[in-house]
Amino acid sequence: MLSLLAASIPADPIYWTSFGLKPGIELGFFTLRFYSLAYLIGVIFAYWHTSKMLKQPGAPMAQRHADDLFFYCTLGVILGGRLGYAMFYDQSLWTGFSGDGFVTWKLLRLWDGGMSFHGGLAGVTLAMAYVAWRDKLNFIRVVDYVSVGVPMGMLLGRLANFVNGELWGRVSDVPWAMVFPRAGDFPRHPSQLYQAGLEGLAMLVIMMALFWFTRARYRPGLLAGVFTTGMGVSRFVNEFFREPDQQLADFAARTGLSMGQWLTIPLILTGLIVVLYALRKKPLAAGISAPA
């Protein structure tokens, strides 16, 4: 199959190395990696934008709730993302150790990469549920507001994947296919950019438009449902272009779908159910207020 594809590949494909990209900013004593920076900027943006939304009529919580919420959500993203990756994508992290001057448990080596979107989503959901329960807030409306800013983190994270030259796509003969240095000699889909465009930019525009230019925030669950459905569909589609993780290539070949796609199916179904629920319920009246 690869030999047939190779015959149709252009003689001068695009080489990722020609962009001169580096994984981070060298600060002398350590490297500030763009992947870590993407998480940081994504969280800061989500906090800033949520604070701005809370100033609009109908907010489900006060600023003090948002302050606590984003502390716990940050923990949820990191812990959930890492544990989810170890559970679904690379079980060797549970028992593996690595040393670069000192021995460390691979599960703790976040700087080596390996975060799961589905695990991070679960971690953030638990964080929101805890804060909503503790402060007697409407959980679904809290999720509505938080979900609006999440695509920015997805956009930055996928761009960081591209800058790192990781999570490349399947072998392809499209004119924009790229040769990644750790992925062999065949050009591949730059699937990181596809994900940045669909899961990041497109979803960010949709969620922002729904909040700022419609009355979606007065229908509890609508914003959360659109986010869940849109993110799930985007991820499912993008997985057709993304190369499965090496340790899960056999699983994808046996089942016909990648691990990411199987995990995304219940996400899509849940999102659709929440959207239908939100549209069937009577919208809230404008001017309602949350606990101070």
N, C-alpha and C positions, 0 to 999 in steps of 0.2 A: 504494500500500500504506500509506504513512504517513498519507495523508488519511483512509483508512478507519479506521485505528487512532486518529487524532486525535478522531474522532467519539465514541469510547468512553472517552476520557480524562476523569477527573473535572475539574470546573471549578476546583477548588482543590487542585492537586497539592502534594506536599511539595517544598519548595525547600531544596537543600543549604545555601544561604547563611543560612537561618534558624537554623542551628545555631551560627553565629558561630565557625566553626573557623578556625584559623590553621596555616600549614605548619610552624611551629616556635616556639621560645622566643627572643624578642628579648633579646640580651645587650649591646646598645649597639654594640659594634664588629663583631659578626656575629650571624647567626641560627643557633641550634642546631636543625637540622631534625629533625622527628620520624622521618623515614625513616632518617636516619643513627643516631638514637637507638635505633630499633627493631633495627637490625643490631647495635649495641653491646650492648644488653640481651640480645638473643638469644644472642650469643656467650658473654656472661658467665653466663647461665643454663645453657647447654649445658655449659660448663666446670665450673660448680658441681655440676650434677646428675651429670655423668660422674664427678667426684671422689667423690661420695657413692656411686655404684654400685660403684666400684672397692673400696670397703670391704666389699662383700658377697662371700660365697664364690663362687669360680669366675671371678674377674676375669681377663681376658686380658692385662692390662698393669699396670704399676705407675704411681704418681702422676707420676713423672718423665717417663714416656712421654706421659701426658695433657698435661703442661705443653708439651712440644714439639709435640704433635699439634695443639693448638688455636692455636698460633702459625701453623703452616702451613695449617691449615684456614681461618683468617681471611683469609690471603692468597688461598687458593683460592676462597673465596666472592667476594671483591672482584674479583680478576682474571678468574676464570672467568665470573662473572655479567656483567661489563662486556663482555668479549670475545665471549661468547655472544650478548649483545644486539646487538652490532655485526655479528656474522656472520649471524644468523638474522632479525633484526627491522629493523635500520636500518643498511644498508651505508654510508650517507652519513657516518657517524661516522668512517670510516677516512680520508676525504679532506677533511672539513669543518673549518673554523676559525671561531672566534667571538671577539668582543672586547667586553669591558666594562671598558675602561681599559687592557687589554693583550690581545694576541692569544694564544689558547690553542687547542690541538688539541681538537676536540669529544670525541674518544675519552677524554680525560683529565678532562672536565668531569662528574665523578660527581655533583656537586651539582645538575645539571640533571635527574637521574633517568635511568632506562633500565638495568635490570638483568634478566638472564634467569635464571629458576629452573633451567632445564636446564643452562645454562652454569655457574652456581654449583655445581650438583650435580656436574658433571664436574670442576670445580676442586677441590672437597672430596674427591672420590674419588681424584684423583691425589695430593693431600696425604696421605691416609690410606695409600695404597699405598706412598708414599715412606717414611713413618715405619715402617710395618710391615716393609718390606724392610730398611731400615737397622738396625732394632733386633731383627730376626728374630722378629717377632710374627705371630700368626695373623691375616691380613688380614680375613677374613670376620667373625671375632669382634670385631675392632676396629670394623668397620662396624656390627655389631649394637649395640654400646654407644653409639657416636656418634649413631646414628639415633634413639634414644629421645628426645633433647632437641631435635632439629631442628624439630619442629612448632611449638615456642614461637616460634622466629624467624619462621616462616611466619605465625603468628597476628598477631604484632606488626607485621610488614611489611605485611600486607594492611590492618590497621587504619590504618597510616600512609598507605597509598594512599587510603583513604577520607577521612582528615583533610586530605590534600592536594587532594582533589577530582579525582583522576586515575584512569585505567583504569576508567572507568565501564562500565555494561552496555548492552545493547541497548534500544531503545525498547520500552516496555511499558505496559499499562494496569492492572497489579496495584495494589492499594490503597497499597502501600508504595513505589511507584516514585518516583523523585526527579528533579528538574530540576537538572542540574549546570551551573555558569556557563559552562564552556568547551565544552559539548556541545549547544548549541542550545536550543530552547524545549520539546522533547518530554521528558516524564518517562521515566526509564530504570531498569532494574534496578540496585540498589546492589550490583553483583556483587562488589565488594571485600569486602563483609560476608559474602556467600555463601562466598567463598574463605577468609576468616578463620575461618568456622565449620567448613567441611569439611576444608580442607588444614591448618588450624591447630588449633582446639579439639578437633574430633572425633578427629583423628589423635593429638593429644597424650594424650587420655584412653585411647585404644586402646593406644598404645605404653607408657604408664606402667603400665596394668593388666597388660599382658603381662609386663613386667619384674618388677614388685613382687608380683604375685599368682599368677603361674604359674611354671613351670620353663622358660620359653621360652629363657632365656639359656643353657641347657645343650644347646640344639639349634643348632649353628652355622649361621647364615644365616637362621634363622626371623624374628628381629626385623628384619633388613635387608630380607628379602623382603616381609614384611607392610608395612613402611614404603614400600618402592618401589611395591608394588601399590596400596596405599591412596592414596598421594599421586598416583599416575598416574591412577587412576579418578576421584578428586576433581577433579583438574585437567581431565580430559576432560569431565566433566559440567558443571563450572562454565563451560567455554568456550562452551557453548550459550547462556549468559546474558550473557557478556562481549562488548562491542563489539570487533571485531578492530582491531588497530593500523591507523591510516589508510593507511599505505604498503603494508599487506598485505590490504586489503579486497578487492581484485580477486583475489588469490590464494585467499582463502577462498571467494569466489563461484565461482571456476572449479573448485576441487577438492572443494567441499562441506564441508570441514573447515578450521578455522583452523590456523595454523602451530603454535600450542601443542598442538593435538590430534594433529597428525601426529608431533610430537616426543615426545608422551606414549605413543603406541601401543607403540614398542619398550620403553619404561620398564615398562609394564604386563606385557608378555610376559616380560621379564627377571625382574620381581618374582615372577611366578607360577612360573617355572622354579626360582628360588631357594627358594621356599616348599616346592615338591614335593621338591626335593633335601634340604632340611632335615628334612622329615617322614619321608623314607625312610631317613635315616641313624640309627644308634643314638645316643641322647643321651649326652653326656659324663657322667662320674661327678662327683658333687659333691665340692668340696674341692680341685680342681685349682688350680694357681697359675701365674702368668705369670712371665717373667724379672724379676728385681729391678732 
